């Protein structure tokens, strides 16, 4: 059972979320609501929820300010926010769940289903919080970090240290220039969606590469990308023209 607290300074936003939850999600019990950072801190300490639906911008601070007040965080966090590109990017990289205003029932269902499945997981939210705060203040790609969760660990890594991503059925193998590869239980499309603005290019059905780590392009066999460790990645026919144009423009 999900035992939740709703935090948002807009009464209509809280009401909308509450109505949708009460109508469609019997697996979620709303313990309390709060309209700001100070009230939310008291409510969470009092009710000990296992999930907090959290707005980002409030009159007395941000959702991040609230989380920083806890010595350790033992509840799941779902950010509920109007679209703001920089904050949303930081949230995605930091592996927090989120839903956008106005609330979409289908989107909320996806989040609730994931919460039900992972409620007992030992999730290092403090590491995620560190990542999201660093990403909010990052001024360049070189400073941005992404949280990668494997079956055994949670990794916080710089984007620039990722050389490429390779599909492995519904999983993705992440390769680095300075550490062993790791296996993530997310499809390659997930990483394409969040990394494509940061120098990562889908060059093949099974390969997403950090173009900054490519040292050579061989035109044999339709095209092959070569990396510093001598790894070779094929270029699909469909992606070849687009990739060559990108490289010419660099």
RODO-2510 file (C-alpha; in nm, 4 decimals, decimal comma):
residues 250
     n   res          X          Y          Z
     1     x     0,0000     0,0000     0,0000
     2     x     0,1241     0,3449    -0,0938
     3     x     0,0826     0,5895     0,1946
     4     x     0,1249     0,9352     0,0497
     5     x     0,1554     1,3013     0,1396
     6     x     0,0693     1,5645    -0,1237
     7     x     0,2797     1,8828    -0,1222
     8     x     0,1814     2,1764    -0,3445
     9     x     0,1157     2,5441    -0,2727
    10     x    -0,1736     2,5515    -0,5232
    11     x    -0,4990     2,4242    -0,3610
    12     x    -0,6514     2,3417    -0,7008
    13     x    -0,3450     2,1378    -0,7999
    14     x    -0,3640     1,9370    -0,4758
    15     x    -0,7370     1,8873    -0,5203
    16     x    -0,6933     1,7673    -0,8793
    17     x    -0,4287     1,5131    -0,7777
    18     x    -0,6315     1,4003    -0,4755
    19     x    -0,9496     1,3493    -0,6804
    20     x    -0,7694     1,1451    -0,9465
    21     x    -0,5974     0,9291    -0,6838
    22     x    -0,9174     0,8676    -0,4866
    23     x    -1,1124     0,7837    -0,8023
    24     x    -0,8671     0,5616    -0,9873
    25     x    -0,5974     0,4406    -0,7466
    26     x    -0,7291     0,2472    -0,4438
    27     x    -0,3736     0,1278    -0,3763
    28     x    -0,2839     0,4841    -0,2719
    29     x    -0,3927     0,6258     0,0651
    30     x    -0,3485     1,0006     0,1148
    31     x    -0,2360     1,0617     0,4730
    32     x    -0,2126     1,4414     0,4599
    33     x    -0,1493     1,7487     0,2451
    34     x     0,0807     2,0496     0,2779
    35     x     0,1084     2,3834     0,1000
    36     x     0,4743     2,4640     0,1515
    37     x     0,8150     2,3543     0,2718
    38     x     0,7672     2,4294     0,6427
    39     x     0,4273     2,2649     0,6686
    40     x     0,5380     1,9689     0,4574
    41     x     0,8363     1,9018     0,6843
    42     x     0,6082     1,8852     0,9892
    43     x     0,3478     1,6703     0,8109
    44     x     0,6045     1,4200     0,6858
    45     x     0,7664     1,3901     1,0297
    46     x     0,4229     1,3343     1,1857
    47     x     0,2736     1,0842     0,9386
    48     x     0,5851     0,8971     0,8121
    49     x     0,4599     0,8402     0,4550
    50     x     0,6342     0,5985     0,2214
    51     x     0,5715     0,8319    -0,0750
    52     x     0,5625     1,2100    -0,1200
    53     x     0,4145     1,3781    -0,4282
    54     x     0,6187     1,6972    -0,4293
    55     x     0,5849     2,0281    -0,6127
    56     x     0,9124     2,2010    -0,6992
    57     x     0,8392     2,5725    -0,6638
    58     x     0,6592     2,6982    -0,3509
    59     x     0,6505     3,0404    -0,1813
    60     x     0,8769     2,9407     0,1086
    61     x     1,1274     2,7374    -0,0917
    62     x     1,1574     2,4448    -0,3309
    63     x     1,0955     2,0733    -0,3121
    64     x     1,4732     2,0327    -0,3040
    65     x     1,4933     2,2637     0,0004
    66     x     1,2431     2,0381     0,1749
    67     x     1,4372     1,7192     0,1018
    68     x     1,7622     1,8767     0,2223
    69     x     1,6071     1,9271     0,5668
    70     x     1,5996     1,5528     0,6321
    71     x     1,9128     1,3838     0,7656
    72     x     1,8091     1,0736     0,5709
    73     x     1,5121     1,0137     0,3435
    74     x     1,3170     0,6904     0,3826
    75     x     1,0295     0,7698     0,1461
    76     x     0,9888     0,7681    -0,2313
    77     x     0,9658     1,1055    -0,4036
    78     x     0,7550     1,1855    -0,7089
    79     x     0,7999     1,5399    -0,8363
    80     x     0,4798     1,7033    -0,9628
    81     x     0,5638     2,0071    -1,1701
    82     x     0,4738     2,2305    -1,4597
    83     x     0,7183     2,1864    -1,7471
    84     x     1,0449     2,3674    -1,6842
    85     x     1,3214     2,2321    -1,9016
    86     x     1,6217     2,2745    -1,6732
    87     x     1,4534     2,1280    -1,3638
    88     x     1,2966     1,8433    -1,5607
    89     x     1,6308     1,7537    -1,7148
    90     x     1,7926     1,7414    -1,3698
    91     x     1,5115     1,5212    -1,2368
    92     x     1,5404     1,2761    -1,5277
    93     x     1,9176     1,2467    -1,4932
    94     x     1,8825     1,1877    -1,1210
    95     x     1,6333     0,9000    -1,1637
    96     x     1,3506     1,0565    -0,9655
    97     x     0,9976     0,9847    -1,0812
    98     x     0,7891     1,2797    -1,1969
    99     x     0,4529     1,3747    -1,3427
   100     x     0,3710     1,6944    -1,5269
   101     x     0,0900     1,9388    -1,4575
   102     x    -0,1878     1,9240    -1,5565
   103     x    -0,2092     1,5689    -1,4228
   104     x    -0,2576     1,2989    -1,6833
   105     x    -0,4230     0,9834    -1,5457
   106     x    -0,2299     0,7519    -1,7766
   107     x     0,1012     0,9096    -1,6783
   108     x     0,0095     0,8876    -1,3102
   109     x    -0,0872     0,5215    -1,3515
   110     x     0,2579     0,4431    -1,4878
   111     x     0,4196     0,6100    -1,1868
   112     x     0,1894     0,4382    -0,9358
   113     x     0,2538     0,0964    -1,0902
   114     x     0,6277     0,1546    -1,0612
   115     x     0,5886     0,2675    -0,6993
   116     x     0,3944    -0,0474    -0,6114
   117     x     0,6652    -0,2641    -0,7695
   118     x     0,9582    -0,0870    -0,6044
   119     x     0,8211     0,0242    -0,2674
   120     x     1,0360    -0,2251    -0,0766
   121     x     1,3530    -0,1473    -0,2715
   122     x     1,6407     0,0081    -0,0795
   123     x     1,6559     0,3231    -0,2910
   124     x     1,9373     0,5684    -0,2141
   125     x     1,7295     0,8843    -0,2383
   126     x     2,0039     1,0869    -0,0707
   127     x     2,2373     1,0066    -0,3614
   128     x     1,9623     1,0992    -0,6084
   129     x     1,9086     1,4276    -0,4235
   130     x     2,2812     1,5050    -0,4430
   131     x     2,2674     1,4388    -0,8172
   132     x     1,9626     1,6541    -0,8853
   133     x     2,1032     1,9486    -0,6875
   134     x     2,4384     1,9262    -0,8685
   135     x     2,2626     1,9037    -1,2045
   136     x     2,0460     2,2061    -1,1266
   137     x     2,3611     2,4130    -1,0738
   138     x     2,5674     2,2589    -1,3556
   139     x     2,6584     2,5091    -1,6257
   140     x     2,8071     2,2703    -1,8808
   141     x     2,7733     1,9148    -2,0084
   142     x     3,1058     1,8302    -1,8438
   143     x     2,9507     1,8913    -1,5004
   144     x     2,6287     1,6967    -1,5503
   145     x     2,5824     1,3629    -1,3760
   146     x     2,3402     1,0769    -1,4221
   147     x     2,2191     0,8196    -1,1686
   148     x     2,2429     0,4632    -1,3008
   149     x     2,0850     0,1861    -1,0958
   150     x     2,1970    -0,1745    -1,1355
   151     x     2,0724    -0,4804    -0,9478
   152     x     2,3565    -0,4386    -0,6981
   153     x     2,4355    -0,0670    -0,6760
   154     x     2,3456     0,2906    -0,7604
   155     x     2,6129     0,4741    -0,9597
   156     x     2,6494     0,8516    -0,9912
   157     x     2,8577     0,9219    -1,3010
   158     x     2,9569     1,2143    -1,5186
   159     x     2,7939     1,2143    -1,8622
   160     x     3,1277     1,2847    -2,0250
   161     x     3,2687     0,9553    -1,8872
   162     x     3,0098     0,7468    -2,0745
   163     x     3,1491     0,6355    -2,4109
   164     x     2,8524     0,4416    -2,5458
   165     x     2,5347     0,2467    -2,4664
   166     x     2,4475    -0,0889    -2,6189
   167     x     2,1081    -0,2618    -2,6270
   168     x     2,0839    -0,6041    -2,4637
   169     x     1,7205    -0,7135    -2,5105
   170     x     1,5238    -0,4902    -2,2695
   171     x     1,8429    -0,3956    -2,0851
   172     x     2,1235    -0,1558    -2,1728
   173     x     2,4964    -0,2005    -2,1259
   174     x     2,6683     0,1277    -2,0364
   175     x     3,0373     0,1597    -2,1253
   176     x     3,2819     0,4095    -1,9719
   177     x     3,6293     0,5408    -2,0402
   178     x     3,7409     0,4885    -1,6805
   179     x     3,5502     0,1970    -1,5215
   180     x     3,3961    -0,1421    -1,6081
   181     x     3,0668    -0,1536    -1,7979
   182     x     2,7380    -0,1870    -1,6079
   183     x     2,3998    -0,3348    -1,6997
   184     x     2,0845    -0,1259    -1,6499
   185     x     1,7301    -0,2645    -1,6603
   186     x     1,6049     0,0019    -1,9009
   187     x     1,5808    -0,0137    -2,2820
   188     x     1,8189     0,1798    -2,5045
   189     x     1,5345     0,4139    -2,6056
   190     x     1,5243     0,5458    -2,2476
   191     x     1,8838     0,6656    -2,2722
   192     x     1,8368     0,7976    -2,6245
   193     x     1,5506     1,0164    -2,5008
   194     x     1,7463     1,1784    -2,2184
   195     x     2,0969     1,1892    -2,3673
   196     x     2,0396     1,2912    -2,7300
   197     x     2,0856     1,6615    -2,6477
   198     x     2,4270     1,5973    -2,4959
   199     x     2,6364     1,4584    -2,7791
   200     x     2,4878     1,1080    -2,7799
   201     x     2,3756     0,9766    -3,1195
   202     x     2,1775     0,6639    -3,2076
   203     x     2,3885     0,5190    -3,4897
   204     x     2,2335     0,1742    -3,4991
   205     x     1,9334    -0,0124    -3,3625
   206     x     2,1579    -0,1479    -3,0872
   207     x     2,4025     0,1393    -3,0325
   208     x     2,3915     0,4883    -2,8823
   209     x     2,7336     0,6573    -2,8818
   210     x     2,8917     0,9601    -2,7201
   211     x     3,0250     1,1254    -3,0331
   212     x     3,2973     1,2979    -2,8282
   213     x     3,4649     0,9608    -2,7666
   214     x     3,4790     0,8536    -3,1321
   215     x     3,8391     0,8680    -3,2587
   216     x     3,7870     0,7495    -3,6164
   217     x     3,5196     0,6688    -3,8729
   218     x     3,6037     0,3887    -4,1141
   219     x     3,3867     0,3660    -4,4258
   220     x     3,4382    -0,0083    -4,4680
   221     x     3,1344    -0,2368    -4,4475
   222     x     2,8983     0,0593    -4,4675
   223     x     3,0640     0,2551    -4,1880
   224     x     3,2213     0,1762    -3,8509
   225     x     3,2934     0,4022    -3,5535
   226     x     3,6204     0,3341    -3,3737
   227     x     3,6836     0,4260    -3,0087
   228     x     4,0079     0,4774    -2,8166
   229     x     3,9943     0,1232    -2,6752
   230     x     3,9709    -0,0119    -3,0354
   231     x     3,6016    -0,0975    -2,9957
   232     x     3,4158    -0,0831    -3,3279
   233     x     3,0486     0,0093    -3,3554
   234     x     2,8585    -0,0381    -3,6835
   235     x     2,6619     0,2431    -3,8456
   236     x     2,3244     0,1444    -3,9864
   237     x     2,2394     0,2376    -4,3456
   238     x     1,9481     0,4430    -4,2188
   239     x     2,1681     0,6497    -3,9845
   240     x     2,4751     0,6897    -4,2081
   241     x     2,3863     1,0117    -4,3918
   242     x     2,2636     1,1854    -4,0769
   243     x     2,5784     1,0878    -3,8843
   244     x     2,8213     1,1970    -4,1557
   245     x     2,6470     1,5338    -4,1795
   246     x     2,6721     1,5739    -3,8014
   247     x     3,0448     1,4972    -3,8103
   248     x     3,1016     1,7451    -4,0941
   249     x     2,9308     2,0197    -3,8944
   250     x     3,1401     1,9619    -3,5813
***
